[in-house]
């Protein structure tokens, strides 16, 4: 297992919460979510049965049931698989084994909810351990299922039924825990499917845990570790290590990527070389750091249209982008009204509440952060720098607002 930096406290907090609650685990891409999930799965706490699954490729409720069964199988004894409770379970579900993979026939699709309940109840009822399902990319699965059903003209959403079924199971089974996480914010998917009230009710029994970038000490430790690993630590002083961590926003993915770039050069690592490589990365067409994702996902996250004062249709994603463009070119945090006025210079919008709602979502999605005064600025300085360059904006300027 790779060395883990600065995640002991959040892992400890997750285990503490799992003794009583299920968890909504929120994290921006590349800050180390997968590392934490791997640690929870591979080094489970005594008394917990931890089952991890990446749901990204699943696009039907029946596939979800199949996944639950197959991910559970490695934890079942050979006797139970052959003739015990697990064997009886998938016989009840009419499952068959093909190459060691359990498959429930497609004609059972309409019964998926009952099958899911039977499967999870059976798993929980046949162990004294607390069963923990780590479901990565659950929001993406819900979105795919919904898009498939909308394309077929189906009215009733299986995605909503899945959320209802999982909530009912959490309530019924005292020894069942679920961890939901993914690269798409669950709040966006649930809002697309229904209203804000339901979106809250479907997960209001779950505790929220947010994963942020590393703290400075852990980021510096990670920089030193990877410089040593690449044989590039010679002559690198404490201040430069600190600067590398800071310029990467303390994000593990960016730290690793930058040091691999530095390792290509025969010359000693210097601040000049670091600046040179970051400048290259921010304008590199191959987008090795996957920064384009921040722009591309706006259309997915901020769906729908609004009608402006002149009866023109405006994409909600365009409003979000307008706010980001404004925040990208100022060097100070911005008030709600400053963001509102910036949008009004481009669009005929008189709805201040729309701007507040959009700002709140931009914070949830880790584009922006809000300080104690209630003002907004980019969450990651690296993303802000990239945004300015990729949008062809003028470099940040000081507008005099503290």
FITORRO-884379 format. One line per 2 residues: number of its first residue (from 1); for each residue x, y, z of C-alpha. Coordinates in steps of 0.001 Angstrom, whole numbers. Layout:
REM residues N
NUM = X:Y:Z; ... $
END
This chain:
REM residues 402
1 = 0:0:0; 1278:3494:-844 $
3 = 2315:5786:1974; -597:7889:3222 $
5 = -118:11481:4267; -2264:13472:6664 $
7 = -5413:11329:6610; -5235:9645:10012 $
9 = -7652:12067:11685; -10339:11878:8989 $
11 = -10098:8078:8896; -10380:7980:12684 $
13 = -13416:10286:12527; -15100:8103:9896 $
15 = -14667:4977:12010; -16019:6797:15055 $
17 = -19112:7942:13135; -19655:4516:11563 $
19 = -20308:3082:15005; -23678:4861:14838 $
21 = -24232:6503:11459; -23996:6161:7714 $
23 = -21917:8842:5991; -22007:11268:3087 $
25 = -18333:11560:2192; -17712:14671:104 $
27 = -14455:15519:-1618; -13143:17391:-4618 $
29 = -11474:15299:-7290; -7834:14438:-6674 $
31 = -7638:15414:-3007; -7305:11782:-1894 $
33 = -10821:10331:-1599; -9816:6990:-3101 $
35 = -6856:6746:-726; -9181:7092:2262 $
37 = -11666:4552:877; -8833:2097:193 $
39 = -7626:2466:3765; -11121:1832:5148 $
41 = -11514:-1263:2981; -8067:-2823:3320 $
43 = -7552:-2160:7027; -11052:-2515:8494 $
45 = -11664:-1941:12161; -12427:-5066:14190 $
47 = -16124:-5879:14160; -16765:-4330:10746 $
49 = -17328:-6066:7417; -16360:-3487:4779 $
51 = -17537:-3925:1195; -16241:-1474:-1419 $
53 = -17726:-963:-4865; -17207:1528:-7677 $
55 = -20682:1995:-9178; -19604:4129:-12145 $
57 = -20404:1501:-14811; -23786:436:-13404 $
59 = -26819:1760:-15267; -29777:-299:-14006 $
61 = -31238:-1244:-10601; -30817:-4963:-11314 $
63 = -27128:-4463:-12063; -26879:-2743:-8680 $
65 = -28376:-5817:-6958; -25960:-8045:-8871 $
67 = -23079:-5860:-7747; -24143:-6084:-4095 $
69 = -24165:-9879:-4318; -20852:-10210:-6140 $
71 = -19025:-7713:-3930; -20283:-9600:-887 $
73 = -19276:-13055:-2122; -15577:-12880:-1064 $
75 = -16673:-12457:2561; -18876:-15568:2549 $
77 = -17515:-18945:3632; -17160:-21698:1041 $
79 = -19751:-23744:2928; -22334:-20957:2806 $
81 = -21578:-20324:-850; -22026:-24000:-1626 $
83 = -25082:-24878:445; -25544:-22380:3268 $
85 = -27597:-19199:3584; -25831:-17410:738 $
87 = -26477:-20308:-1640; -30134:-20302:-635 $
89 = -30261:-16521:-1056; -29181:-16364:-4655 $
91 = -31363:-19348:-5438; -34321:-17362:-4094 $
93 = -33218:-14481:-6272; -32970:-16952:-9195 $
95 = -29303:-16144:-9552; -26963:-18300:-11578 $
97 = -23179:-18426:-11540; -21338:-17866:-14796 $
99 = -17576:-18018:-14505; -17857:-17357:-10790 $
101 = -20048:-14277:-11335; -23580:-14253:-9955 $
103 = -26207:-13022:-12403; -29894:-12467:-11722 $
105 = -31918:-12963:-14938; -33282:-9887:-16709 $
107 = -36906:-10983:-16298; -36481:-10167:-12591 $
109 = -35796:-6489:-13381; -39252:-5409:-12208 $
111 = -38599:-7021:-8811; -35255:-5290:-8209 $
113 = -36407:-3408:-5081; -37564:-6569:-3323 $
115 = -34401:-8371:-4439; -32207:-5578:-3040 $
117 = -34021:-5673:287; -33820:-9469:517 $
119 = -30117:-9501:-395; -28964:-6813:2040 $
121 = -31181:-8062:4862; -29787:-11574:4409 $
123 = -26196:-10309:4462; -26787:-8272:7630 $
125 = -28742:-11027:9377; -25982:-13607:8857 $
127 = -23078:-11781:10473; -22412:-10290:13889 $
129 = -20249:-7592:12300; -21455:-4154:11293 $
131 = -21797:-4281:7508; -20379:-1193:5787 $
133 = -20996:-598:2082; -18535:1924:614 $
135 = -20356:3029:-2531; -18114:5170:-4699 $
137 = -19708:7021:-7636; -23228:6380:-6320 $
139 = -24407:9785:-7653; -23048:8924:-11102 $
141 = -24926:5612:-11074; -28172:7370:-10123 $
143 = -27665:9887:-12907; -26997:7170:-15515 $
145 = -30073:5186:-14476; -32237:8297:-14641 $
147 = -30926:9355:-18062; -31551:5866:-19425 $
149 = -35127:5846:-18106; -35868:9364:-19375 $
151 = -34653:8309:-22831; -37111:5386:-22696 $
153 = -39950:7674:-21667; -40365:6157:-18216 $
155 = -42025:8434:-15670; -41274:6809:-12315 $
157 = -37638:7227:-11333; -35802:4100:-10210 $
159 = -33037:6359:-8903; -35411:7869:-6355 $
161 = -36677:4415:-5450; -33096:3260:-4865 $
163 = -32536:6136:-2451; -35820:5350:-674 $
165 = -34973:1639:-468; -31492:2323:921 $
167 = -32880:4716:3519; -35468:2136:4584 $
169 = -32741:-509:4907; -30606:1814:7036 $
171 = -33575:2297:9344; -34448:-1400:9480 $
173 = -30965:-2853:9952; -29194:-1592:13072 $
175 = -25947:-3214:11939; -25909:-1642:8457 $
177 = -23878:1391:7408; -23481:3076:4030 $
179 = -20889:5539:2774; -21921:7537:-311 $
181 = -19351:9414:-2329; -18501:10314:-5904 $
183 = -17103:12835:-8353; -20574:14290:-8994 $
185 = -22221:16037:-6061; -25165:13986:-4792 $
187 = -27046:17248:-4175; -27000:17986:-7920 $
189 = -28302:14560:-8905; -31092:14529:-6323 $
191 = -32159:18055:-7248; -32339:17002:-10904 $
193 = -34547:14073:-9944; -36844:15898:-7564 $
195 = -37097:18911:-5263; -34813:20248:-2539 $
197 = -37038:18902:266; -36795:15321:-918 $
199 = -33087:15698:-1652; -32571:16545:2004 $
201 = -34963:13943:3407; -33378:11056:1501 $
203 = -30055:11487:3310; -30903:13459:6448 $
205 = -30115:10431:8635; -26518:10415:7385 $
207 = -23558:12324:8813; -21438:14482:6489 $
209 = -17658:14187:6334; -15716:16462:4002 $
211 = -12226:15736:2744; -10131:18807:2074 $
213 = -6597:19313:809; -3722:18266:3072 $
215 = -2581:20479:5903; 743:22247:5353 $
217 = 2833:19838:7423; 1440:16747:5657 $
219 = 1832:18349:2234; 5481:19200:2976 $
221 = 6063:15643:4185; 4574:14345:945 $
223 = 6759:16657:-1152; 9885:15495:691 $
225 = 8886:11832:331; 8401:12051:-3439 $
227 = 11530:14129:-3979; 13456:11418:-2135 $
229 = 11684:8722:-4121; 12647:10390:-7418 $
231 = 16186:11098:-6232; 15630:14859:-6570 $
233 = 15929:16064:-2974; 19593:17061:-3239 $
235 = 19990:20755:-2465; 16259:21319:-1914 $
237 = 15793:23518:1135; 12842:23766:3510 $
239 = 11495:26959:1909; 11350:25392:-1544 $
241 = 9567:22316:-179; 7042:24644:1426 $
243 = 6600:26572:-1835; 6061:23398:-3871 $
245 = 3345:22269:-1449; 1711:25697:-1489 $
247 = 1803:26086:-5276; 107:22687:-5582 $
249 = -2616:23844:-3144; -1646:20951:-854 $
251 = -3421:18530:-3208; -1805:15056:-3313 $
253 = -2476:14449:-7011; -869:17734:-8070 $
255 = 2127:17226:-5766; 2862:13800:-7251 $
257 = 2360:15028:-10798; 4618:18052:-10363 $
259 = 7474:16084:-8817; 7312:13534:-11620 $
261 = 7684:16427:-14041; 10623:17800:-12066 $
263 = 12275:14368:-12127; 12510:14516:-15920 $
265 = 15127:17263:-15684; 18762:16536:-14925 $
267 = 19245:19914:-13262; 18704:20417:-9554 $
269 = 15209:21332:-8400; 14906:25099:-7978 $
271 = 12119:27641:-7623; 12737:28684:-11227 $
273 = 12285:25105:-12424; 9131:24690:-10320 $
275 = 7631:27899:-11748; 8578:26820:-15245 $
277 = 6910:23423:-14917; 3716:24791:-13369 $
279 = 3481:27412:-16133; 3846:24622:-18685 $
281 = 1236:22423:-17002; -1320:25255:-16884 $
283 = -1107:25748:-20651; -406:22172:-21760 $
285 = -2958:21062:-24360; -2743:17448:-23184 $
287 = -4186:18572:-19819; -2227:15994:-17838 $
289 = -3573:17455:-14596; -7177:17117:-15860 $
291 = -8027:20743:-15101; -10462:20971:-18019 $
293 = -12811:18894:-15881; -13603:21981:-13809 $
295 = -15019:23762:-16839; -16543:20788:-18635 $
297 = -18623:19675:-15667; -20465:23011:-15350 $
299 = -23002:21857:-17949; -23599:18682:-15935 $
301 = -23780:20350:-12547; -25770:23464:-13452 $
303 = -28509:22187:-15704; -31603:24017:-16867 $
305 = -32475:27518:-17967; -33717:30745:-16443 $
307 = -35648:33536:-18138; -34055:36981:-17915 $
309 = -35777:40383:-17686; -36007:40498:-21489 $
311 = -37655:37044:-21731; -34445:35495:-23054 $
313 = -33388:32003:-22026; -30052:31723:-20225 $
315 = -28346:28489:-19246; -27760:28157:-15523 $
317 = -24256:26950:-16339; -23621:30301:-18057 $
319 = -24545:32126:-14840; -22141:29930:-12859 $
321 = -19402:30504:-15415; -19965:34260:-15320 $
323 = -19471:34273:-11536; -16315:32199:-11857 $
325 = -14923:34455:-14579; -15454:37432:-12304 $
327 = -13878:35797:-9244; -10949:34582:-11326 $
329 = -9770:38082:-12290; -9908:39745:-8890 $
331 = -7299:39224:-6208; -9665:39691:-3264 $
333 = -12735:37909:-1933; -16060:39071:-3355 $
335 = -19376:39877:-1701; -22689:38525:-2930 $
337 = -23551:41909:-4382; -20231:42218:-6195 $
339 = -20878:38859:-7842; -24467:39886:-8561 $
341 = -23369:43131:-10223; -20748:41274:-12270 $
343 = -23405:38930:-13657; -25754:41843:-14350 $
345 = -23135:43494:-16561; -23454:40496:-18882 $
347 = -27048:39343:-18445; -30357:41097:-17794 $
349 = -30972:39402:-14466; -32842:40929:-11532 $
351 = -32945:37806:-9354; -30431:38197:-6539 $
353 = -31607:34933:-4952; -30502:33090:-8102 $
355 = -26968:34394:-7573; -27034:33375:-3895 $
357 = -28203:29870:-4850; -25504:29578:-7518 $
359 = -22801:30806:-5141; -23887:28259:-2532 $
361 = -23617:25468:-5086; -20227:26700:-6309 $
363 = -19025:26368:-2714; -20497:22860:-2384 $
365 = -18746:21913:-5617; -15379:23273:-4422 $
367 = -15061:25964:-7063; -15298:28704:-4457 $
369 = -14854:29008:-723; -16557:31425:1655 $
371 = -14754:33229:4447; -16112:34216:7865 $
373 = -17214:37594:6475; -19409:35756:3964 $
375 = -17318:36682:909; -16230:34363:-1906 $
377 = -13010:33470:-3687; -11596:30525:-5647 $
379 = -11077:27421:-3530; -7859:26448:-5305 $
381 = -5388:29102:-6450; -4014:26705:-9066 $
383 = -7458:26273:-10599; -7918:30048:-10543 $
385 = -4670:30519:-12468; -5696:27873:-14980 $
387 = -9178:29374:-15324; -7775:32798:-16219 $
389 = -5516:31297:-18882; -8053:28851:-20338 $
391 = -10790:31490:-20570; -8435:34103:-22024 $
393 = -9155:36501:-19178; -6968:39279:-17848 $
395 = -4762:38379:-14921; -6174:38986:-11431 $
397 = -6190:42578:-10300; -6691:44177:-6918 $
399 = -10072:45889:-6791; -9412:47436:-3409 $
401 = -11933:45279:-1544; -10494:43718:1603 $
END
